[in-house]
Amino acid sequence: MPQGSTGKATDIAHRIWTELQRATVDRHHEWRTPVLATTGLDGLPQARTVVLRAADPQTSQLVFFTDRRSPKVAELRALPAAAFVFWSKRLNWQLRVRVATQVHTEGPLVEAAWARVSQSAAAGDYLAPHAPGSALNNPIDHTPTSHHLAVVTAHIDHMDWLELARAGHRRARLAPGTITWLVP
Ligand SMILES: Cc1cc2nc3c(=O)[nH]c(=O)nc-3n(C[C@H](O)[C@H](O)[C@H](O)COP(=O)(O)O)c2cc1C
């Protein structure tokens, strides 16, 4: 596959963004629940599943929601670099995305997110009186009055796309506006 083939680059980037955007609205899309990898406060790897809430090709951003008290928030504040891994059996596509994250705990972004989440079954997750991961022997001692929702925006540095196919696997590194074909 030739390098710098811009027609193909546009095509593949467009197809990837279409799938990412579908995943934010389709509960059954396999890309709805990527794995988010971070560096733990001890310097060792950490990874967990999150729900993809938004994907914007214009700003090259992915978004997920979390509890501001969760360990991942402390990790991202200490080291904002992170990676998402998506896999779809239907597409036979793996997508590894390197991002620089920003944690938002107040402002219009969080208010809009809370307006959305508070209508859903997930609202309770962000009203729990104790932080995720805290020991369960703490009695629940008060009725929640405020939420702990944080919005994490993740600006894409580059993506590593791998397509598995009988005719031959394909792999490419995509940075905004460029594609480099790689040996799978
Ligand atoms: C299908 C699925 C979706 C999840 N979505 C989220 C999510 O959107 N945000 C989140 O903070 N945790 C989500 N979780 C829980 C995380 O995987 C994790 O257990 C929790 O956030 C604590 O992670 P941490 O200790 O690394 O902060 C999800 C778990 C599963 C199984």
The ligand as a MOL file (V3000), in Angstrom:
LIG
                    3D

  0  0  0     0  0            999 V3000
M  V30 BEGIN CTAB
M  V30 COUNTS 31 33 0 0 0
M  V30 BEGIN ATOM
M  V30 1 C -19.2900 -2.1190 30.4180 0
M  V30 2 C -18.6610 -1.1930 31.4260 0
M  V30 3 C -18.7470 0.1630 31.2350 0
M  V30 4 C -18.1600 1.0460 32.1550 0
M  V30 5 N -18.2350 2.3900 31.9250 0
M  V30 6 C -17.6330 3.2470 32.7810 0
M  V30 7 C -17.6130 4.6550 32.5040 0
M  V30 8 O -18.1300 5.1360 31.4930 0
M  V30 9 N -16.9870 5.4610 33.3920 0
M  V30 10 C -16.3800 4.9760 34.5180 0
M  V30 11 O -15.8300 5.7640 35.2810 0
M  V30 12 N -16.3740 3.6550 34.8020 0
M  V30 13 C -16.9760 2.7770 33.9540 0
M  V30 14 N -16.9620 1.4280 34.2130 0
M  V30 15 C -16.3030 0.9480 35.4410 0
M  V30 16 C -14.7810 0.9590 35.2350 0
M  V30 17 O -14.4360 -0.0900 34.3370 0
M  V30 18 C -14.0090 0.8160 36.5500 0
M  V30 19 O -14.3380 -0.4040 37.1630 0
M  V30 20 C -14.3040 1.9550 37.5180 0
M  V30 21 O -14.5330 3.1800 36.8480 0
M  V30 22 C -13.1160 2.1490 38.4860 0
M  V30 23 O -11.9630 2.4330 37.7140 0
M  V30 24 P -10.6420 3.1140 38.3380 0
M  V30 25 O -10.4580 2.4490 39.6860 0
M  V30 26 O -9.5730 2.8070 37.3830 0
M  V30 27 O -10.9280 4.5850 38.4610 0
M  V30 28 C -17.5140 0.5340 33.3070 0
M  V30 29 C -17.4170 -0.8470 33.4690 0
M  V30 30 C -17.9710 -1.6910 32.5580 0
M  V30 31 C -17.8650 -3.1760 32.7800 0
M  V30 END ATOM
M  V30 BEGIN BOND
M  V30 1 1 1 2
M  V30 2 1 2 3
M  V30 3 2 2 30
M  V30 4 2 3 4
M  V30 5 1 4 5
M  V30 6 1 4 28
M  V30 7 2 5 6
M  V30 8 1 6 7
M  V30 9 1 6 13
M  V30 10 2 7 8
M  V30 11 1 7 9
M  V30 12 1 9 10
M  V30 13 2 10 11
M  V30 14 1 10 12
M  V30 15 2 12 13
M  V30 16 1 13 14
M  V30 17 1 14 15
M  V30 18 1 14 28
M  V30 19 1 15 16
M  V30 20 1 16 17
M  V30 21 1 16 18
M  V30 22 1 18 19
M  V30 23 1 18 20
M  V30 24 1 20 21
M  V30 25 1 20 22
M  V30 26 1 22 23
M  V30 27 1 23 24
M  V30 28 2 24 25
M  V30 29 1 24 26
M  V30 30 1 24 27
M  V30 31 2 28 29
M  V30 32 1 29 30
M  V30 33 1 30 31
M  V30 END BOND
M  V30 END CTAB
M  END
